[in-house]
Amino acid sequence: MSEPPALSREEMLAFLAREFPNAGFGDGRLRLEDYARGACRVVMPLDERTIRPGPSVSGPAIMGLGDVSAWVALLSVIGPVPLAVTATLNVTFLRPAGLSDLASACIVLRAGRRLATMLAEVSRLGDGQAVAHLTITYAIPDGARA
């Protein structure tokens, strides 16, 4: 049996509302769909504010979705550490997102004392096609982990 997340789903949502209210979890711009220790799936419904000419969901919106899913996945392992921050984010765009709701499935590959590495795949909800692949490294503040 796998270990439970450091924060329950309810604790995570309360933490996000308190520490990162503008992320979009409270107003429907983001939805925490799946959640477990070291993994999550965050959904971003199509929003006219994220559409670029083409039309398609913009690259910055896709990167933001991947990044916030990495933060949630990491916190499910290390607990409530608001100052765990993105150190690197590498993205490969695979195809246009088009006008579709998107989901970022993220897993923690390794969580050390100072650095953690996550892998996220952003895909269209309609047909499941991957639109971007991200590797994200987070810096964890000294003394933040037990």
N, C-alpha and C positions, 0 to 999 in steps of 0.2 A: 504494500500500500504506500502511496506517495505521501510525502510530508505536506501538511496544509500550508497555504500562503501565510506569510508573516502578518498580513492584514486580511481580515475577512472581506468579502465583497462589499458589505455595508460600510465597514471601516474605510476601505479604499475610496468609495464614493464620497463619504463624509470628508476624508482627507483632501480629495480633489476639489470639493466645493469650498473648503476652507483655505487651502494653500494655493490653488490655481483656478480661481473662479472664472477667469476669462477663457479657459481652455475650450469650453463649449459643452461640458458634460451636463451642466445644469439647464441649458437652454435648448437642448436638442441638436446642436451642431455636431456633437460626438456622442456615441453610445457605447458603453462597455458591454459587449455582447457575451464574450466568453472570458473566464478568469480562473486561473489556477496558479499554483506556485511556479514561477519562472515562465509563465506563458499567459498571453491574453489575445483577445481579438477586439479591436476597436472599429466601429462603423462610423463613417462620415457620410450622412445623407447629402445628396446633391443640393448645393446652395448657390444661388446666383452670385454671391460674393466671391466664390472660388473659381468662377469660369473665366477663362482667357479667350482671346480671339481664336477661332478655329472651327467651332467652339469645342472646348475641352476643359476638364478640371486642370487647374494650373499646377506647374511643378512645385512652387512653394507650398501649395495646399497639400500635395501628396507627401512632400518631405515633412511637413508639420504633423501629418497624420502618423507617419512612420516613427517620428521622434517621440510623440506623446505616447504611442503604444510601447515604445522601448522603455520609457520612464515608468509606466504602469507595470510592465513585466518585471523590471528591476526592483521596484518597491515591493512587489509581491515576494521577493526573496530577502531584501535587506530591511524592510520595514519603513516607517515614516521618516524619510530623510529628504526634506524639501530641497536641500542644497546639493543633491546629487545632480550633476550638470553634464550636458553633452560636451564631450572632448573632441570627438570626430564623428562625422556623418558622411558616409559614402553612398551615393545613390546611382543606380543604373536604371534609366528609363527604358522599358522594353517595348512599349507601344502606347499610342494615345489612350488616355482614360475615357475620352468621349464625354458624353453627358450621362453619367451613371453614378449611383451611390458606390462608395468605395469601402473596402475593409482592409485593415492592416492586421495580419496575424504575426505575432512577434514571440520569439523565444529568447531566453537568456542562455547564451552559450557558455559563459564563464563569469562568475562574480567573485572577484578577489577582494582583498582588503582596500585597495586604492582605485582599481579600475574594473569595469565590467564591460563585457561585449555582448551585444544582442544582434539578432538577425530578424529582419522584418520583410514580409512580402505583402505588397499592396495589390489588391485585385478588384476587378469590377464585380459587384454583387450579381448583376444580371446574368452574365455568362461565365463568371469565375475566372476569366482571363487575367493573368498577372500583368500589371502595368508598370511596376517598379520593384526593385530588389534593393534593400538597404542593409548596410552593416553600420552599427552605431556603437561607439565606445563612450561610456560615461565615467566621469571622475567622481569618486566617492570621498567626501570630506574625512579628514583624520578623526578617528574615534567614533565615527557614525555607526559602524558595524559592531555587533556584539561578538 
